[in-house]
Amino acid sequence: MSEKEKKRIIVIDDDEDITKLISLILENAGYEVETSLSAHEALNKIFTTPSFNLIILDIAMPDMDGWEFLDIIRSRDETNKVPVMIISARTGIRSKALAIQRGAQDFITKPFTRMELITRVENLIPNNLSNKLN
């Protein structure tokens, strides 16, 4: 994938080790990755920098939980069609169902494998750029 064609992903998790791991895996798979350790910082990046093709989001964060974050991005025209993958230590069916109801397209539990992460990302990012957030 050339630099011009690279799909952009933002990873939001308050655990720096997780953001570094996901970033490394996805960059090695050819994606351009931004990371954010807080939801507020991520919202600022999303609404002020070039567009993203996918948002990867943790639920349990200290400044704003993932549910509130989802509500904000789903309420805005420029972000309501961008795919969202939840990555969480929560394993219950209730959390997974709530994520889908609130607008996420996928839910992956920690710990995850490299192959699982890449496969799910590839399934969520369309081949065209029509769902890119501007």
Protein Blocks (a to p, Z undefined) as FASTA:
>chain_A
ZZklpccdddddfblklmmmmmmmmmmnopacdddfbfklmmmmmmmmccdfbdcddfbd
fkbcfklmmmmmmmpmklmmgccddddfbfbfklmmmmmmnopabdcdddddfklmmmmm
mmmmcfblklpcZZ
